[in-house]
Amino acid sequence: MNITKLVAGVALSALFVGCNQKIDTPAMDVTEFDTAAVLQCIETRTSVRQYQPDRAIPQDTVELLLRAAMAAPTAVNKQPWAFIVLDRREAIDSLVSALPYAKMLSHAPLAIVTCGDMNKAIEGDGRDFWIQDVSAATENLLLAAHALGLGAVWTGVYPLQDRVEGVQRALGLPANIIPLSVVPVGYPVGEQTPKDKWVPENVHYNKW
């Protein structure tokens, strides 16, 4: 089922700022949205690993993905994230050997590395909240990609030290920048079938 026309734009209004606030971006001006479309976008998002290799993603679309990512909740509003956009073939390919489960990078036209900036993280016991913050940003990015008719997949980096160091070396990251994930992005090949992950038995009310 192709939901691009249904949710592109309307879902992003919820991702960016919420129900009632007008937003202005380089690509659209959204003043209202459809709740059902937003929920459908969330429920039908799925991991996509096959992309049209020669179809580039426009820069304004890339900015929409990043705006959605940065609209995520964050502890104490620290926003301890950084994003590395890879849109050159050699840069994307440099990560293939570092990430054994990200071979789809070899035909992805775009990849976004979501990172934690330890210089912006909470000090002391709350330091590791950066993981939750950057994870929320990564999920926002995935939902925005789906709403825009793109396919994407979360490939894990942190906390496996060999992957972290491999990405840091390939991209020349400073020591304070820790890569959490690499998200290959592209226009999907073929129809995608989302998984139904609703399991009522996983829900408990008021106590276990």
ZALO-266454 format. One record per residue: residue number from 1; x, y, z of N, C-alpha, C in turn; residue in three letters. Coordinates in Angstrom, 1 decimal, padded with zeros to 4 digits. Each point is the difference from the previous one (the first is absolute). Example, Ala and Ser with C-alpha at 12.3 -4.5 7.8 and 13.67 -1.06 7.14 Angstrom:
BEGIN
SITE   n     nx     ny     nz    cax    cay    caz     cx     cy     cz res
SITE   1  013.2 -005.7  007.8 -000.9  001.2  000.0  000.9  001.2  000.0 ala
SITE   2 -000.4  001.1 -000.7  000.9  001.1  000.0 -000.8  001.1  000.8 ser
% end
This chain:
BEGIN
SITE   n     nx     ny     nz    cax    cay    caz     cx     cy     cz res
SITE   1  000.8 -001.2  000.0 -000.8  001.2  000.0  000.9  001.2  000.0 met
SITE   2 -000.2  000.9 -000.9  000.8  001.3 -000.1 -000.8  001.1  000.7 asn
SITE   3  000.6  000.4  001.1 -000.7  001.0  000.8  000.6  001.4 -000.1 ile
SITE   4  000.9  000.2 -001.0  000.8  001.2 -000.1 -001.0  001.2 -000.1 thr
SITE   5 -000.9  000.0 -001.0 -000.9  001.1 -000.2 -000.8  000.3  001.3 lys
SITE   6 -000.4 -001.1  000.7 -000.8  000.2  001.1  000.6  000.7  001.2 leu
SITE   7  001.3 -000.3  000.2  000.6  000.5  001.2  001.1  001.0 -000.2 val
SITE   8  000.6  000.1 -001.2  001.0  001.0 -000.2 -000.4  001.4  000.4 ala
SITE   9  000.6  000.6  000.9 -000.4  001.4  000.4 -000.8 -000.1  001.3 gly
SITE  10 -001.2 -000.7  000.0 -000.8  000.1  001.1  000.6 -000.7  001.2 val
SITE  11  000.7 -001.1 -000.2  000.6 -000.7  001.1  001.2  000.8  000.5 ala
SITE  12  000.7  000.7 -000.9  001.1  000.8  000.4 -000.4  001.2  000.9 leu
SITE  13 -001.2  000.5 -000.2 -000.4  001.1  000.9  000.0 -000.5  001.4 ser
SITE  14 -000.5 -001.2  000.3  000.0 -000.5  001.3  001.4 -000.3  000.5 ala
SITE  15  000.9 -000.5 -000.9  001.3 -000.3  000.4  000.8  001.3  000.4 leu
SITE  16 -000.3  001.1 -000.7  000.8  001.2  000.2 -000.4  000.7  001.2 phe
SITE  17 -001.3  000.4  000.1 -000.4  000.9  001.1 -001.3 -000.3  000.7 val
SITE  18 -000.8 -001.0 -000.5 -001.3 -000.3  000.7 -001.2  000.5 -000.8 gly
SITE  19 -001.1 -000.2  000.7 -001.3  000.1 -000.7 -000.4  001.4 -000.6 cys
SITE  20  000.2  001.0  000.8 -000.7  001.3 -000.3  001.0  001.1 -000.5 asn
SITE  21  001.2 -000.3  000.0  001.0  001.1 -000.4  000.4 -000.1 -001.4 gln
SITE  22 -000.1  001.2 -000.7  000.4  000.0 -001.4  001.5 -000.1 -000.1 lys
SITE  23  000.5 -000.7 -001.0  001.4 -000.1 -000.2  000.4  000.5 -001.4 ile
SITE  24  001.2  000.4 -000.2  000.5  000.5 -001.2  001.3 -000.7 -000.3 asp
SITE  25  000.1 -000.7 -001.1  001.3 -000.7 -000.3  000.3  000.4 -001.5 thr
SITE  26  001.2 -000.3 -000.4  000.3  000.3 -001.4 -000.9 -000.7 -001.0 pro
SITE  27 -000.6 -001.1  000.4 -000.7 -000.8 -001.0 -001.6  000.0  000.2 ala
SITE  28 -000.5  000.5  001.1 -001.4  000.0  000.1 -000.5  000.9  001.1 met
SITE  29 -001.3  000.3  000.0 -000.7  000.8  001.0 -001.2 -000.7  000.4 asp
SITE  30  000.0 -000.6  001.2 -001.0 -000.9  000.5 -000.8  000.7  001.1 val
SITE  31 -001.3  000.2 -000.1 -000.8  000.6  001.0 -000.9 -000.9  000.8 thr
SITE  32 -000.2 -001.2 -000.6 -000.8 -001.0  000.7  000.4 -001.4 -000.4 glu
SITE  33 -000.4 -001.0  000.7  000.4 -001.4 -000.3 -001.1 -000.9  000.3 phe
SITE  34  000.1 -001.2 -000.4 -001.0 -001.1  000.1  000.6 -001.0  001.1 asp
SITE  35 -000.7  000.0  001.1  000.5 -000.9  001.1  000.1 -001.5 -000.5 thr
SITE  36 -001.0 -000.4 -000.8  000.1 -001.4 -000.5  001.2 -000.2 -000.8 ala
SITE  37  000.4  001.0 -000.8  001.1 -000.2 -000.9  001.3 -000.1  000.8 ala
SITE  38  000.1  000.8  001.1  001.2  000.0  000.8  000.1 -001.4  000.6 val
SITE  39 -001.1 -000.5  000.6  000.1 -001.3  000.6  000.3 -001.1 -001.0 leu
SITE  40 -000.6  000.1 -001.2  000.3 -001.0 -001.1  001.5  000.1 -000.3 gln
SITE  41  000.6  001.2 -000.1  001.4  000.1 -000.3  000.8 -000.8  001.1 cys
SITE  42 -000.3  000.2  001.2  000.7 -000.7  001.1 -000.2 -001.5 -000.1 ile
SITE  43 -001.2 -000.5 -000.2 -000.3 -001.4 -000.1  000.5 -000.7 -001.2 glu
SITE  44  000.2  000.7 -001.1  000.4 -000.6 -001.2  001.5  000.2 -000.3 thr
SITE  45  000.7  000.7  000.8  001.5  000.1 -000.2  000.6 -001.4  000.1 arg
SITE  46  000.9 -000.2 -000.8  000.8 -001.3  000.0  001.4  000.2 -000.5 thr
SITE  47  000.9 -000.9  000.4  001.3  000.1 -000.4  000.2 -000.4 -001.5 ser
SITE  48  000.6  000.9 -000.8  000.2 -000.1 -001.4  001.5 -000.1 -000.3 val
SITE  49  000.4 -001.1 -000.7  001.4 -000.3 -000.3  000.3  000.0 -001.4 arg
SITE  50 -000.9  000.2 -000.9  000.2  000.1 -001.5 -000.4  001.3 -000.5 gln
SITE  51  000.9  000.7 -000.7 -000.2  001.4 -000.5  000.3  000.1 -001.5 tyr
SITE  52 -000.6  001.0 -000.6  000.4  000.3 -001.3  001.3  000.8  000.0 gln
SITE  53  001.1 -000.6 -000.4  001.3  000.5  000.2  000.3  001.3 -000.7 pro
SITE  54 -000.6  000.3 -001.1  000.4  001.1 -000.8 -001.0  001.2  000.2 asp
SITE  55 -000.9 -000.1  000.9 -001.0  001.0  000.2  000.4  000.8  001.3 arg
SITE  56  000.5  001.2 -000.3  000.5  000.9  001.1 -001.2  000.5  000.8 ala
SITE  57  000.3  000.3  001.3 -001.0  000.7  000.9  000.3  001.5  000.0 ile
SITE  58 -001.0  000.8 -000.3  000.2  001.4 -000.1  000.4  000.6  001.4 pro
SITE  59  000.8  001.1 -000.1  000.5  000.6  001.3 -001.1  000.5  000.9 gln
SITE  60 -001.1  000.5 -000.6 -001.1  000.5  000.9 -000.6 -001.2  000.7 asp
SITE  61 -000.1 -001.1 -000.6 -000.5 -001.2  000.7  000.9 -000.5  001.1 thr
SITE  62  001.3  000.1 -000.2  001.0 -000.4  001.0 -000.2  001.0  001.2 val
SITE  63 -000.2  001.2 -000.3 -000.2  001.0  001.1 -001.3 -000.4  000.8 glu
SITE  64 -001.1 -000.4 -000.7 -001.2 -000.4  000.7  000.3 -001.2  001.0 leu
SITE  65  000.8 -000.9 -000.5  000.4 -001.2  000.9  000.7  000.5  001.2 leu
SITE  66  000.9  001.0 -000.2  000.8  000.4  001.2 -000.8  000.9  000.9 leu
SITE  67 -001.0  000.8 -000.5 -000.9  000.8  000.8 -000.8 -000.9  000.9 arg
SITE  68 -000.5 -001.1 -000.6 -000.8 -001.0  000.7  000.8 -000.6  001.1 ala
SITE  69  001.2 -000.4 -000.3  000.9 -000.6  001.0  000.2  001.0  001.2 ala
SITE  70  000.3  001.2 -000.3  000.2  001.0  001.1 -001.2  000.5  000.7 met
SITE  71 -001.2 -000.5 -000.4 -001.2  000.3  000.7 -000.3 -001.0  001.1 ala
SITE  72  000.9 -001.0  000.2 -000.2 -001.0  001.0  000.1  000.5  001.4 ala
SITE  73 -000.6 -000.7  001.0  000.2  000.4  001.4  001.4 -000.2  000.4 pro
SITE  74  000.5  000.7  001.0  001.3 -000.1  000.5  000.1  000.4  001.5 thr
SITE  75  000.7 -000.8  000.7  000.1  000.3  001.5  000.6  001.4  000.3 ala
SITE  76 -000.7  000.7  000.8  000.4  001.4  000.4  000.3  000.9 -001.2 val
SITE  77 -000.6 -000.4 -001.2  000.2  000.7 -001.2  001.4  000.2 -000.4 asn
SITE  78  000.9 -001.0  000.3  001.4  000.1 -000.3  000.3 -000.1 -001.5 lys
SITE  79 -000.9 -000.8 -000.7  000.2 -000.2 -001.4  001.5 -000.5 -000.3 gln
SITE  80  000.4 -001.0  000.6  001.4 -000.5 -000.1  000.2 -000.8 -001.2 pro
SITE  81 -000.4  000.5 -001.2  000.1 -000.8 -001.2  000.8  000.8 -001.1 trp
SITE  82  000.5 -000.8 -000.9  000.6  000.5 -001.2 -000.3 -001.0 -001.1 ala
SITE  83 -000.1  000.5 -001.2 -000.4 -000.8 -001.2  001.0  000.2 -001.1 phe
SITE  84  000.4 -001.1 -000.5  000.9  000.0 -001.2 -000.7 -000.5 -001.2 ile
SITE  85 -000.1  000.9 -001.0 -000.7 -000.4 -001.2  001.0 -000.5 -001.0 val
SITE  86 -000.2 -001.2 -000.5  000.9 -000.6 -001.0 -000.7 -000.1 -001.3 leu
SITE  87  000.3  000.8 -001.0 -000.6  000.0 -001.3  001.0 -000.2 -001.1 asp
SITE  88  001.2 -000.3  000.3  001.0 -000.3 -001.0  000.3 -001.5  000.1 arg
SITE  89  000.1 -000.6 -001.2  000.2 -001.5  000.0  001.2 -000.5  000.8 arg
SITE  90  001.1  000.7 -000.1  001.2 -000.5  000.7 -000.2  000.1  001.6 glu
SITE  91 -000.7  001.1  000.4 -000.3  000.1  001.4 -000.9 -001.1  000.5 ala
SITE  92 -001.0 -000.3 -000.7 -001.0 -001.0  000.4  000.7 -001.4  000.0 ile
SITE  93  000.8 -000.2 -001.0  000.7 -001.3 -000.2  001.0 -000.2  001.1 asp
SITE  94  000.5  001.1  000.6  001.1 -000.2  001.0 -000.5 -000.7  001.3 ser
SITE  95 -001.4  000.0  000.1 -000.6 -000.6  001.2 -000.3 -001.5 -000.2 leu
SITE  96  000.0 -000.5 -001.2 -000.5 -001.3 -000.3  000.9 -001.1  000.8 val
SITE  97  001.3  000.2  000.0  000.8 -001.0  000.7  000.0  000.1  001.5 ser
SITE  98 -000.4  001.2  000.5  000.0  000.2  001.4 -001.3 -000.5  000.6 ala
SITE  99 -001.0 -000.2 -000.8 -001.3 -000.4  000.6 -000.5 -001.3 -000.7 leu
SITE 100  000.2 -001.1  000.6 -000.3 -001.3 -000.7 -001.5 -000.2 -000.4 pro
SITE 101 -000.9  000.7  000.7 -001.4 -000.2 -000.3 -000.6  001.2 -000.8 tyr
SITE 102  000.9  000.7 -000.6 -000.5  001.2 -000.8  000.5 -000.1 -001.4 ala
SITE 103  000.0 -001.1 -000.6  000.4 -000.2 -001.4 -000.9  000.7 -001.0 lys
SITE 104 -001.2  000.4  000.5 -000.9  000.7 -000.9  000.5  001.4 -000.3 met
SITE 105  001.0  000.5  000.8  000.7  001.3 -000.3  000.6  000.0 -001.4 leu
SITE 106  000.3 -001.1 -000.5  000.7 -000.1 -001.3 -000.8  000.5 -001.2 ser
SITE 107 -001.4  000.0  000.2 -000.8  000.5 -001.0 -001.0  001.1  000.5 his
SITE 108  000.3  000.5  001.1 -000.8  001.1  000.5  000.5  001.4 -000.5 ala
SITE 109 -000.8  000.9 -000.4  000.5  001.3 -000.5  000.3  000.9  001.1 pro
SITE 110 -000.5 -000.3  001.2  000.2  000.9  001.1  000.1 -000.8  001.3 leu
SITE 111  000.8  000.5  001.0  000.0 -000.6  001.3  000.1  001.2  001.0 ala
SITE 112 -000.6 -000.2  001.1  000.1  001.0  001.1  000.5 -000.7  001.3 ile
SITE 113  001.1  000.5  000.5  000.5 -000.5  001.2 -000.5  000.8  001.2 val
SITE 114 -000.7 -000.6  000.9 -000.5  000.7  001.2  001.0 -000.3  001.1 thr
SITE 115  000.4  001.1  000.6  001.1  000.0  001.0 -000.4  000.7  001.3 cys
SITE 116  000.7 -000.4  001.0 -000.1  000.8  001.3  001.3  000.9  000.1 gly
SITE 117 -000.2  001.2  000.4  001.1  000.9  000.3  000.2  000.1  001.5 asp
SITE 118  001.0 -000.6  000.5  000.3 -000.1  001.4  000.3  001.4  000.6 met
SITE 119  000.3  001.0 -000.8  000.2  001.3  000.5 -001.3  000.7  000.4 asn
SITE 120 -001.1 -000.6 -000.6 -001.4  000.6  000.3 -000.8 -000.9  001.0 lys
SITE 121  000.6 -001.2  000.3 -000.8 -000.9  000.8 -000.1  000.5  001.5 ala
SITE 122 -001.0 -000.5  000.7 -000.1  000.3  001.4  001.2 -000.5  000.8 ile
SITE 123  000.5  000.7  000.9  001.1 -000.4  000.8 -000.5 -000.9  001.1 glu
SITE 124  000.9 -000.9  000.5 -000.2 -000.8  001.1 -000.9 -001.3 -000.4 gly
SITE 125 -000.9 -000.3  001.0 -000.7 -001.3 -000.2 -001.0  000.1 -001.2 asp
SITE 126 -000.3  001.1 -000.4 -001.0  000.1 -001.2  000.7  000.0 -001.3 gly
SITE 127  001.3 -000.2 -000.1  000.7  000.1 -001.2 -000.6 -000.9 -001.1 arg
SITE 128 -000.4 -001.3  000.4 -000.4 -000.9 -001.0 -001.4  000.2 -000.6 asp
SITE 129 -000.7  001.1  000.5 -001.2  000.4 -000.6  000.1  000.4 -001.5 phe
SITE 130  001.3  000.2 -000.4  000.2  000.4 -001.4 -000.4 -001.2 -000.9 trp
SITE 131  000.1 -001.2  000.5 -000.4 -001.2 -000.8 -001.5  000.1 -000.3 ile
SITE 132 -000.8  000.3  001.0 -001.5  000.1 -000.2 -000.3  001.2 -000.9 gln
SITE 133  000.7  001.1  000.2 -000.2  001.2 -000.9  000.3 -000.3 -001.4 asp
SITE 134  001.1 -000.6 -000.3  000.4 -000.2 -001.4 -000.9 -001.1 -000.6 val
SITE 135 -000.4 -001.0  000.8 -000.9 -001.0 -000.5 -001.3  000.6 -000.4 ser
SITE 136 -000.6  000.9  000.8 -001.2  000.7 -000.3  000.1  000.8 -001.3 ala
SITE 137  001.2  000.6 -000.2  000.2  000.8 -001.2  000.1 -001.0 -001.2 ala
SITE 138  000.6 -001.2  000.2  000.1 -000.9 -001.1 -001.3 -000.5 -000.4 thr
SITE 139 -000.9 -000.3  000.9 -001.4 -000.5 -000.3 -000.7  001.1 -000.7 glu
SITE 140  000.1  001.3  000.4 -000.7  001.0 -000.7  000.5  000.1 -001.5 asn
SITE 141  001.3 -000.2 -000.2  000.6  000.0 -001.3 -000.7 -001.1 -000.9 leu
SITE 142 -000.1 -001.2  000.6 -000.6 -001.2 -000.7 -001.4  000.3 -000.4 leu
SITE 143 -000.8  000.6  000.9 -001.4  000.3 -000.3 -000.1  001.0 -001.0 leu
SITE 144  000.8  001.1  000.0  000.0  001.0 -001.0  000.3 -000.6 -001.4 ala
SITE 145  001.0 -000.9  000.0  000.4 -000.6 -001.3 -001.2 -000.8 -000.6 ala
SITE 146 -000.7 -000.7  000.9 -001.1 -000.8 -000.5 -001.1  001.0 -000.5 his
SITE 147 -000.3  001.0  000.7 -001.0  001.0 -000.4  000.3  000.7 -001.3 ala
SITE 148  001.3  000.1 -000.3  000.4  000.6 -001.3  000.2 -001.0 -001.1 leu
SITE 149 -000.4 -001.2  000.2  000.1 -001.0 -001.1  001.3 -000.6 -000.1 gly
SITE 150  000.9  000.2  001.0  001.3 -000.6  000.0  000.0 -001.3  000.8 leu
SITE 151  001.1 -000.8 -000.2  000.2 -001.2  000.8  001.3  000.2  000.8 gly
SITE 152  000.0 -000.5  001.2  001.2  000.1  000.9  000.0 -001.1  001.0 ala
SITE 153  001.2 -000.2  000.6  000.1 -001.1  001.0  001.0  000.5  001.0 val
SITE 154 -000.3 -000.4  001.3  000.9  000.4  001.1  001.1 -001.1  000.1 trp
SITE 155  001.2  000.3 -000.2  001.1 -000.9  000.2  000.8  000.4  001.2 thr
SITE 156  000.2 -000.9  000.9  000.6  000.4  001.3  001.5  000.1  000.0 gly
SITE 157  000.5  000.9  000.7  001.4  000.2  000.2  000.4 -000.1  001.5 val
SITE 158 -000.4  001.0  000.8  000.2 -000.1  001.4 -001.0 -001.0  000.6 tyr
SITE 159  000.5 -000.8  001.0  001.2  000.1  000.9  001.1 -000.9 -000.4 pro
SITE 160  000.0 -000.6 -001.2  001.1 -000.9 -000.4  001.2  000.8 -000.4 leu
SITE 161  001.0 -000.1  000.8  001.2  000.8 -000.1  000.7 -000.1 -001.3 gln
SITE 162  000.0 -001.2 -000.6  000.7 -000.1 -001.3 -000.7  000.8 -001.1 asp
SITE 163 -001.4  000.0  000.1 -000.7  000.8 -001.0  000.1  001.5  000.2 arg
SITE 164  000.0  000.4  001.3  000.2  001.4  000.3  001.3  000.5 -000.5 val
SITE 165  001.1 -000.8  000.3  001.3  000.4 -000.5  000.1  000.0 -001.5 glu
SITE 166 -000.6 -001.0 -000.6  000.0 -000.1 -001.5 -000.6  001.2 -000.6 gly
SITE 167 -001.2  000.5  000.5 -000.6  001.1 -000.6  000.8  001.3  000.3 val
SITE 168  000.5  000.1  001.2  000.8  001.2  000.4  001.2  000.1 -000.9 gln
SITE 169  000.7 -001.1 -000.3  001.1  000.0 -000.9 -000.4  000.4 -001.4 arg
SITE 170 -001.0 -000.6 -000.5 -000.4  000.2 -001.4 -000.4  001.4 -000.3 ala
SITE 171 -000.7  000.7  001.0 -000.5  001.3 -000.2  000.8  001.1  000.7 leu
SITE 172  001.1 -000.4  000.7  000.9  001.0  000.6 -000.7  000.7  001.2 gly
SITE 173 -000.8 -000.7  000.8 -000.8  000.6  001.1  000.9  000.3  001.2 leu
SITE 174 -000.2  001.2  000.6  000.8  000.3  001.2 -000.5 -001.0  001.1 pro
SITE 175  000.8  000.0  001.1 -000.2 -001.0  001.1 -001.3  000.3  000.7 ala
SITE 176 -000.5  001.2  000.0 -001.3  000.3  000.7 -001.2 -000.4 -000.8 asn
SITE 177  000.1 -000.4 -001.2 -001.1 -000.3 -000.9 -000.1 -001.6  000.0 ile
SITE 178 -001.1 -000.5  000.5 -000.2 -001.5  000.0 -001.1 -000.3 -000.9 ile
SITE 179  000.2 -000.8 -001.1 -001.1 -000.4 -000.9 -000.9 -001.0  000.6 pro
SITE 180 -001.3  000.3  000.1 -001.0 -001.0  000.5 -000.5 -000.9 -001.1 leu
SITE 181 -000.2  000.6 -001.2 -000.6 -000.8 -001.1  000.4  000.6 -001.3 ser
SITE 182 -000.1 -000.9 -001.0  000.1  000.5 -001.4 -001.4 -000.3 -000.7 val
SITE 183 -000.6  000.9 -000.6 -001.3 -000.2 -000.7  000.2  000.2 -001.5 val
SITE 184  000.1 -001.1 -000.7 -000.1  000.1 -001.5 -001.4  000.4 -000.4 pro
SITE 185  000.0  000.9 -001.0 -001.3  000.5 -000.5  000.0  000.0 -001.5 val
SITE 186 -001.2 -000.3 -000.6 -000.1  000.0 -001.5 -001.4 -000.2 -000.3 gly
SITE 187 -000.3  000.1 -001.3 -001.3 -000.3 -000.5 -000.2 -001.5 -000.1 tyr
SITE 188 -001.0 -000.6  000.6 -000.1 -001.4  000.1 -000.1 -000.7 -001.4 pro
SITE 189  000.5 -001.2 -000.1 -000.3 -000.9 -001.1 -001.1 -000.9  000.4 val
SITE 190 -001.1  000.0 -000.8 -001.1 -000.9  000.2 -000.9  000.5  001.2 gly
SITE 191 -001.1 -000.8  000.2 -000.9  000.3  001.1  000.6 -000.6  001.3 glu
SITE 192 -000.4  000.7  001.1  000.5 -000.4  001.3 -001.1 -000.5  000.9 gln
SITE 193  000.2 -001.0  000.8 -001.1 -000.6  000.8  000.4  000.2  001.5 thr
SITE 194 -000.7  000.9  000.7  000.4  000.3  001.4 -000.4 -001.2  000.9 pro
SITE 195  000.6 -000.2  001.1 -000.3 -001.0  000.9 -001.0  000.5  001.0 lys
SITE 196 -001.0 -000.9  000.4 -000.9  000.4  001.1  000.6 -000.4  001.3 asp
SITE 197  000.4  001.0  000.8  000.7 -000.3  001.2 -000.8  000.2  001.3 lys
SITE 198 -001.4  000.2 -000.2 -000.9  000.2  001.1 -000.1 -001.4  000.7 trp
SITE 199  000.4  000.0  001.3 -000.1 -001.2  000.8 -000.7  000.5  001.4 val
SITE 200 -001.3 -000.3  000.1 -000.7  000.5  001.2  000.6 -000.6  001.3 pro
SITE 201  000.6 -001.1  000.0  000.6 -000.7  001.2  001.2  000.8  000.5 glu
SITE 202  000.5  000.9 -000.8  001.2  000.8  000.5 -000.5  001.2  000.8 asn
SITE 203 -001.3  000.2  000.1 -000.5  001.2  000.7 -000.5 -000.3  001.4 val
SITE 204  000.4  000.8  001.0 -000.5 -000.2  001.3 -000.5  001.3  000.5 his
SITE 205 -001.1  000.0  000.8 -000.6  001.2  000.5  000.2  000.1  001.5 tyr
SITE 206  000.5  001.1  000.5  000.1  000.4  001.4  001.0 -000.9  000.8 asn
SITE 207  000.1 -001.2 -000.3  001.1 -000.8  000.6  000.3 -001.3 -000.9 lys
SITE 208  001.0 -000.7  000.3  000.4 -001.1 -000.8 -001.0 -001.2  000.2 trp
% end
